[in-house]
Amino acid sequence: MYAYVNNELLTKSHPSWKEFNDWCRNEWPKLPEFVIFKNGKSIQKDPRHGLPEPVAFQWYQLISSVSTYEGLETWHLNRVYATKNEKTGALKFSDDRWQFDIAKTVPKSEQELLFFLINKFQPVLKGEIFIENKEQEAQVETEKTAIKGEVAFLINNKKSFLTEANIRLIAMSWNIADTSRLSIPEVKKLLYDTIERREIKFKDGYSKFLTQVENLDDRNTYLTSLIRESIDKKVITFNQAESRIEWCENLPDNQRIIYTILPNEFNNWFEAFGLFLRMNDKLVFTIESSLGKRKQVKQIQEPSPLENITFTANTAPKKRGFQKGHKPNKKVVEKPVENLV
């Protein structure tokens, strides 16, 4: 392979040679004899049989632009030397492409290609494709298994410190319907399955649950559970057709709307409305009142203590101390007030 940087062949006289040479001296020896690149994107499973769906082949051009301290670098990898147009002087590169689906093996001997793929190739830099590291992957898998076991223990084991009330609260915060009506074994199963699905899809199901367990009084957990409870008890509803949260009461349309879901929030409307509640204490108070969590108490204005004091001849008590506009006179001796009852 021949590497070209900004249309110049990479040789010892090129400014990028030092970077390439340093990598060959320090990093290249650490690579295995065959470097395996794997697909870093989430692979969907066919719901019919639970097996991974086939991934279509992709053909990547061996061209990439990267930003450096000295400006933008454009790299081309060619199987042969690039040809030059005699009239314009522009280089013409062959259309070499790299075929990739789930995995691809590259021999260690292809230094230029490996340097390009590891250091300049955008799919690798973005994590869409990654280099296999069996030791690191084994460690990650071991840690994941341990975390999964911890989640299962906290939810299902009788020795877990989580109470039934804790489990139901967390389950409601995960938008599990009818949590208060279901039996606790049903709630535990639904909660665990929901956490598993999120872990598969977003890779954060376990960490989210464990964070909630460490902070059982977290306000966000309470507010999201409040949403689910108010939906179950028909205080509010999610109008999917209109993409908005509404009161269930028979109100005029302009008074029924609570929150309109934005297009980018639609697939995650539950958490989006939870964030909205965090900024609207008055709305939280109203929902709590509708659920009977708060009692509306009328404020009775207490009479002023001075209203029960009666002075003879309607004379008010004298003000003591220095007053604005008053000139102190040390010669004046204050006499006691007479005729006070």
C-alpha positions in Angstrom: 0.0 0.0 0.0 1.1 3.5 -0.7 0.0 6.4 1.5 -0.6 9.9 0.1 -1.0 12.9 2.4 -2.5 16.0 0.8 -1.7 14.6 -2.6 1.9 14.0 -1.7 3.5 10.5 -1.4 4.4 9.7 2.2 8.2 9.5 2.3 11.0 10.4 4.8 11.0 14.0 3.6 7.2 14.4 4.2 6.1 16.3 7.5 3.8 13.3 8.4 6.7 10.8 8.2 7.7 11.4 11.8 4.2 10.5 13.1 4.2 7.3 11.0 7.7 6.3 11.9 7.1 6.8 15.6 4.0 4.6 15.4 5.9 1.9 13.6 8.6 1.9 16.2 6.4 2.1 19.4 2.9 0.8 18.6 3.2 -1.5 15.6 5.4 -4.2 17.5 2.6 -4.6 20.1 0.0 -5.7 17.5 -0.7 -9.4 17.0 0.2 -11.2 13.8 -3.3 -10.7 12.5 -5.3 -7.7 13.6 -9.0 -8.2 13.8 -11.4 -5.3 13.3 -15.0 -5.8 14.5 -18.3 -4.0 14.0 -18.9 -1.7 16.9 -22.5 -0.9 16.0 -25.4 -2.5 17.8 -26.6 -5.6 15.9 -30.3 -6.2 16.1 -31.7 -9.6 16.9 -34.5 -11.2 14.9 -37.5 -11.5 17.4 -38.6 -14.7 15.8 -35.6 -16.8 16.7 -33.4 -14.4 18.8 -30.4 -14.7 16.5 -28.5 -11.7 15.2 -29.8 -10.3 11.9 -27.3 -10.5 9.0 -25.2 -7.4 8.4 -24.8 -6.1 4.9 -21.3 -5.7 3.4 -20.0 -2.2 3.3 -17.3 -0.9 1.0 -15.2 1.9 2.5 -13.0 4.1 0.3 -9.6 4.3 1.8 -9.8 8.1 2.0 -10.0 10.1 5.2 -9.6 13.7 6.3 -8.5 14.5 9.9 -7.7 17.8 11.7 -4.2 18.3 13.1 -2.4 21.3 14.7 -1.0 22.1 11.3 -4.4 22.0 9.5 -6.5 19.5 7.6 -4.8 16.3 6.4 -6.4 14.2 3.6 -5.1 10.7 3.4 -5.3 8.3 0.4 -4.3 4.6 0.5 -3.5 3.2 -2.9 -2.5 -0.3 -4.0 -0.3 1.2 -6.7 1.3 4.5 -7.3 -1.1 7.3 -8.2 -0.9 8.6 -11.7 -0.5 12.2 -12.7 -2.6 14.0 -15.2 -0.2 15.5 -17.8 -2.3 18.6 -18.5 -3.4 19.6 -15.0 -0.8 17.9 -12.8 -3.5 16.5 -10.5 -3.1 13.0 -9.1 -5.5 10.3 -10.0 -6.0 7.6 -7.3 -7.3 4.1 -7.9 -10.7 3.4 -6.4 -9.4 0.9 -3.8 -12.1 -0.1 -1.3 -12.1 -2.0 2.0 -14.9 -4.6 2.3 -16.3 -4.9 5.8 -19.4 -6.5 7.5 -19.0 -8.0 11.0 -15.3 -8.5 11.2 -12.1 -8.1 9.0 -8.6 -9.5 9.5 -5.6 -7.5 8.4 -2.1 -9.0 8.5 0.5 -7.2 10.7 2.8 -6.9 7.7 0.5 -4.2 6.1 2.0 -1.3 8.1 0.7 1.6 6.0 -2.9 0.2 6.0 -2.9 -0.5 9.7 -1.5 2.9 10.5 -4.2 4.5 8.4 -7.1 2.4 9.8 -6.1 2.8 13.5 -5.1 6.5 13.4 -6.9 8.2 10.5 -9.9 6.1 9.5 -13.1 7.9 10.6 -15.2 4.7 11.4 -12.5 3.5 13.8 -12.0 6.9 15.3 -15.8 7.2 15.9 -16.0 3.7 17.4 -18.1 2.3 14.7 -15.3 -0.2 14.1 -13.0 -1.4 16.8 -9.9 -3.5 17.1 -10.3 -6.9 18.9 -8.6 -7.0 22.2 -9.4 -10.4 23.8 -7.9 -9.6 27.2 -9.8 -6.3 27.5 -13.0 -7.9 26.1 -12.8 -10.7 28.6 -12.3 -8.2 31.5 -15.3 -6.2 30.2 -17.4 -9.3 30.0 -16.4 -10.4 33.5 -17.3 -7.0 34.9 -20.6 -7.0 33.0 -21.5 -10.5 34.4 -20.7 -9.3 37.9 -22.9 -6.2 37.5 -25.7 -8.3 36.0 -25.5 -10.6 39.1 -25.6 -7.6 41.4 -28.8 -6.3 39.7 -30.4 -9.7 39.9 -29.5 -10.0 43.6 -30.9 -6.6 44.5 -34.2 -7.3 42.8 -34.8 -10.9 43.5 -32.8 -12.1 46.5 -34.6 -12.2 49.9 -31.4 -10.8 51.5 -31.5 -7.6 49.4 -32.0 -4.5 51.4 -34.6 -3.2 48.9 -38.1 -3.3 50.4 -41.2 -4.0 48.4 -42.0 -0.3 48.5 -38.5 0.5 47.0 -39.0 -2.1 44.2 -42.5 -0.7 43.3 -41.2 2.9 43.3 -38.2 2.1 41.0 -40.5 0.0 38.8 -42.9 3.0 38.3 -39.9 5.2 37.5 -39.1 2.7 34.6 -42.6 3.4 33.3 -43.9 -0.1 34.2 -47.7 0.1 34.2 -50.1 -1.0 37.0 -47.2 -1.5 39.5 -49.4 -0.9 42.5 -51.9 -3.5 41.3 -49.5 -6.3 40.3 -48.0 -8.8 42.8 -44.5 -8.2 43.9 -43.1 -11.2 41.9 -44.7 -9.9 38.8 -43.2 -6.4 39.4 -39.8 -7.8 40.0 -39.9 -9.8 36.7 -41.1 -6.9 34.7 -38.5 -4.6 36.2 -35.6 -7.0 35.5 -36.8 -7.6 31.9 -37.1 -3.8 31.3 -33.5 -3.2 32.7 -32.2 -6.0 30.4 -33.8 -4.5 27.3 -32.4 -1.1 28.0 -28.9 -2.6 28.6 -29.1 -4.3 25.2 -30.3 -1.3 23.4 -28.5 1.6 25.2 -25.8 -0.1 27.3 -26.8 1.8 30.4 -29.6 -0.3 32.0 -27.6 -1.8 34.8 -25.8 1.5 35.6 -29.1 3.4 35.7 -30.7 0.9 38.1 -27.7 0.8 40.4 -27.5 4.6 40.6 -31.2 4.6 41.6 -30.5 2.1 44.3 -27.7 4.2 45.7 -29.9 7.2 45.7 -33.4 6.0 46.7 -34.5 9.5 47.6 -33.4 10.9 44.3 -36.0 13.5 43.0 -35.8 12.3 39.4 -36.8 8.8 40.4 -39.7 10.1 42.5 -40.9 12.4 39.6 -40.8 9.7 37.0 -42.7 7.3 39.4 -45.2 10.1 39.9 -45.8 10.2 36.2 -46.5 6.5 36.0 -48.8 6.6 39.0 -50.8 9.5 37.7 -51.2 7.7 34.3 -52.3 4.5 36.1 -54.8 6.4 38.2 -56.1 8.4 35.2 -55.0 11.8 36.4 -53.0 12.5 33.2 -52.6 10.6 29.9 -50.1 10.5 27.0 -52.0 11.4 23.9 -49.8 9.7 21.3 -51.8 10.9 18.3 -51.3 14.5 19.3 -47.8 14.0 20.9 -48.7 15.6 24.2 -49.4 15.0 27.9 -52.9 16.0 28.9 -55.2 16.1 31.9 -57.8 13.3 31.9 -60.5 15.7 33.2 -63.2 16.9 30.9 -61.7 20.3 30.2 -61.6 22.6 27.1 -58.8 21.6 24.7 -56.7 24.7 25.6 -56.8 23.9 29.3 -56.3 20.1 28.9 -52.7 20.3 27.5 -49.9 20.0 30.0 -46.8 19.4 27.8 -46.3 19.0 24.1 -43.7 16.4 23.2 -41.0 17.6 20.7 -40.3 15.4 17.7 -36.8 14.4 19.0 -38.4 13.5 22.4 -41.2 11.3 21.1 -39.4 7.9 21.5 -38.4 8.9 25.0 -41.4 11.0 26.0 -41.5 9.5 29.5 -38.1 10.8 30.6 -38.6 14.1 28.7 -41.7 14.8 30.7 -39.8 13.9 33.8 -37.2 16.6 33.1 -40.1 19.1 32.5 -41.5 18.3 35.9 -38.2 19.0 37.6 -38.5 22.6 36.5 -42.2 23.0 37.4 -42.8 22.6 41.1 -46.3 24.1 40.8 -47.4 21.3 38.4 -45.9 18.7 40.6 -47.9 20.0 43.5 -51.1 19.9 41.4 -50.5 16.3 40.3 -49.7 15.3 43.9 -52.9 17.0 45.1 -54.9 15.1 42.4 -53.5 11.8 43.7 -54.3 12.7 47.3 -50.7 13.0 48.3 -51.3 16.6 49.5 -54.3 18.2 51.2 -55.4 21.6 50.2 -55.5 23.7 53.4 -57.1 27.1 53.4 -54.9 29.7 54.9 -56.7 31.7 57.8 -55.3 35.1 58.4 -54.6 35.4 62.1 -55.7 38.7 63.8 -52.9 41.1 64.7 -51.9 40.9 68.4 -52.4 44.7 68.8 -56.1 44.3 67.9 -56.9 43.0 71.4 -55.1 45.8 73.3 -57.3 48.7 74.4 -55.9 52.1 75.4 -57.8 54.7 77.6 -58.9 57.8 75.8 -57.8 56.2 72.5 -54.2 57.1 73.1 -51.6 54.9 71.5 -48.4 53.9 73.4 -45.5 56.2 73.0 -42.7 55.1 70.7 -39.4 54.5 72.6 -35.9 55.2 71.4 -34.6 57.4 68.7 -37.0 58.2 65.9 -36.3 59.8 62.5 -36.5 63.6 62.7 -36.3 63.6 66.5 -33.7 65.6 68.3 -32.6 64.1 71.6 -32.9 66.4 74.6 -31.1 65.1 77.7 -32.8 67.7 79.9 -36.3 66.3 79.3 -37.2 63.7 81.9 -39.8 61.2 80.7 -42.9 61.0 83.0 -44.9 57.8 83.4 -48.1 57.7 81.3 -51.1 58.1 83.4 -54.6 56.6 83.2 -53.4 53.4 81.4 -55.5 50.4 82.4 
